[in-house]
Amino acid sequence: MKITRITVFQTDLPLEHPYWLSGGRLKFECLDATLVKIETDAGLTGWGEGTPWGHTYVPAHGPGIRAGIETMAPFILGLDPRKLLDIERAMDLALPGHLYAKSPIDMACWDIAGQAAGLPIADLMGGGSRTPRPIASSVGAKTVEETREVMDRYRKRGYIAHSVKIGGNVTRDIARIRDVEAHRTENEIILYDVNRGWTRQQALQVMSATEDLNVMFEQPGETLDDIAAISHKHAAPVSVDESLVTLQDATRIARDGLAEVFGIKLNRVGGLTKAARMRDVALAHGIDMFVMATGGSVLADTEALHLAATIPDYNCHAVWACQDMLTVDIAGGRGPRNQNGHLHLPETPGLGVHPDEEALGNPVAVYS
């Protein structure tokens, strides 16, 4: 089997509500999605998606994905998409770094490999749990009152897991955390996501002021060095996501005890092939996980669900999915959807969901 054609589509995914990151530091209203269709001489077709969270959040942006695919396409045409390591090495040789540009290619190849084997991706990766995974909301709001309103909106949709955005203002952050904890319902999973919005002293102020609540913080500093510098000065459990990009990051976090949880974002780390190694590092060191699409449609959510299903139930806290935040649906209701706040693994071979191609418009590039 050989890759014969790569078709690239660009589509906008408007958000249902304006989204404020880190207490209003960044605002997002629309996501720039790249959809990739890979065709083979065996008649199998795979789909991948790369949707960064805007252009200003991290060093990943929609135009960069499309430029990266243009660079890599000549190196992967003619390869067997089932040989994921060959595809990975070809991309890494053609374009060092730029992992976010490689993720949709990796995803589409896993889709084809699963179809060829007659297995869902999770089973092809070694075995997928059928335990439904809680969906984590993403609560981007500027005030305590708005945070409460957004969380109540997700609770009405059945959500029991929430990623509450904080950062940038110590007094406001402490008040937001205490208010959320005062209204926390039984068995809820709540992660306070700083998104790198604190200095070291701000992190210690908030963590010390909320120590009695025993809450978890995600990315409480800009870098791993920042997180390391304060790790021995507080008692709060920590999750790392923005600073978890490469396998070297994962091994350093595990070796130095910098976090109790990995937040694995598939687009950021380069796709399932690379993310699976991070999963194994985490499991080997007793580190739990959240699995997340960086953003995007049900395709990206489904990819995250497949990886989450390969993690033992007690090590996987939740899957962050973006589909409920969007005003458009490029897959016509197909694929894993919110069922009482959970996603259920599809039994269809491969990814388990493909987009409506006509809804994507004309391709922006075709390579053959």
Secondary structure, 3 states (H helix, E strand, C coil): CCEEEEEEEEEEEEEEEEEEECCCCEEEEEEEEEEEEEEECCCCEEEEEECCCCCCCCCCCHHHHHHHHHHHHHHHCCCCCCCHHHHHHHHHHHCCCCHHHHHHHHHHHHHHHHHHHCCEHHHHCCCCCCCCEEEEEEECCCCHHHHHHHHHHHHHCCCCEEEEECCCCHHHHHHHHHHHHHCCCCCCEEEEECCCCCCHHHHHHHHHHCHHHCCEEECCCCCHHHHHHHHHHCCCCEEECCCCCCHHHHHHHHHHCCCCEEEEEHHHHCCHHHHHHHHHHHHHCCCEEEEECCCCCHHHHHHHHHHHHCCCHHHEEEEECCHHHECCCCCCCCCCCCECCEECCCCCCECCCCCCHHHHCCCCEEEC
